[in-house]
């Protein structure tokens, strides 16, 4: 008789999503790789190509929940483990974190969370011997975990101590706690629309914010939403959409957008009628910017160059927008890996780069031109102090305070000097997922 061939047994539903989530969590915590690097581009996890959209969304939620709640998860698991999380088997650690995150914060049946975490461990040669431990710990987590979470609910464990200490010192302990609380919630999707935000809010079953951003909860892929293919909107946090508006009327004006990719602010300026030159040093990021502009049917000149070294046109620009490289601590609600990858020692070299970019920006401006400086950082050295340093060194510059009317009357997002300073706890909402802003700083300066 011919030998009979048997098809391999089908994989348990949801296991592939959890395996990739475990790989990515391990990549952040042990290999210090960013989420963006592991989810997109040439460095993306190879298993992502074979994941269905539903499993891909589950994988992203698993990873984000673990990183968003990492400190609390560490506390819970340390209470349930006699000898701590096994350090010789990263897959056992990832399986425990992913299993506990599902039990405590996700709409996954406890038995499924436990079973799939055990299967994750069993499939790893180094971790297989911990399968019994993972099973026992996660079963205890299902019984006792929520009470252990409540024990530390007011302690802001999900931020690194150095970051919490800085925010407490600069913003006050009460505000720092509110910020930490806001970062614990999965954020909404924010869209900048070309026109008629009220109509798009209705069509997308979302809300229109006072600033005109459309905010909604995403279920599925962004590319499947109405208006994406037609280029009627782009994804942009409500706070990130504010700096480009601070130029006022830009129709017919020449604006340089430094460090421009992925191009949300370039798109805003082009839509408003500016002649935009978008500069970024990364060829891959400029390629993505061009793709985004093409989808939106918007025009801008794009340049691959290091903005500090770029000569620029002899006549200068009417305006320069610089969204400078920074620690990105204001984006933790959308990029929870930032909290665990950044260190306090990163701030000094970045502030030095920001000053070089600011000095370059001044040289690119025509007399009477406007400079908008912004960062997605909550650290004062990269915002308020950076502008103070520049103003002290450049007597030809003066600050033009931002009026509340320019930011939809939201005076709480302006500091006493008239600069923009948004915090994760701003714009609260009855549903925490529909509240909050990225942490942004922006200042408006004019060259005499």
C-alpha angles and dihedrals in degrees: 000000000000114000111264116234120215124204113234112260113267116260117255108265112260096017095104091053090051093046091054091044089054091050092051094046088050089049092055099041101038107021098034093230118155123241091240090056092050097043103042142030131010094331096052120130107270092223092065092079092066097045118106115234092255093052091044090055090048091050092052092049091049093051094044093048093051093049094041091052100031098125094048091045089053090052094048095047093045088056092050097045122070095203102027129251111325107261097193095062115050091186090061089053093047092047092052092048094047093045094048092045090056093047095048105036113009133077094245123124110254093234091055092048091051096043096049093046090052090050089051091056095043091056093057118080096212095043102039093096089062094060093103091048093050090049093050096043095049092047088054089047090057089054102037108015101093091054090051090052091052090053091067101027092120098043101081092225093161093077124070108256093241092056095045090049092052094048092046090052095047104034102023128258096271093053092044089055091049089051092050090049092051091052090059093070126083105249129237126244113261122201132191107211128203094229144345100028092182091059092047092047088056094045093049094043090242139114133261112233120218088257093057097255115136111229125194144153111256121226109180131346124348090221091063095057119108112267098023098103091041091054095237095141145003134216112261131147113249091242093049089054093062106069097062090055092059092081090070116210108010100170108143093359125127112241128181115208107200120200084011106166134141082028111227093134092041088055092050092051094045091049089052091056102260123145096238129198108193116200127190131156096220116084091200092052092047089051089054091047090054090049091051093049091048092053089049093046090233128140130225136146110248125205129187104213145115100263092216091059098036113113099206125195118315093236093058129216135288088226141009124203117194121186093183128210107262145154088282092217089147090066098057092111089063098027106036092173089072091073092059100035100048123078131194089247089066092070100072098054090045093051089052090053091047091055091051090051092047093052089048090050091055090053091053093054126097116227106280091023123139126237119200111193118189141164134183089227130113092202114108093218089065095045126019095019094045091057093045090053092049095048091051091053099041112052090179090069128081131181118244106202118230114241122224089238089064091060099045092271093296096144091167089073092059123081124219092268091057096254124134115256116169122184131200090247094055121107096029120199136193086245105054090209089064095047135077139052135232112262107260137168124197133170130185118219130178127206113226 
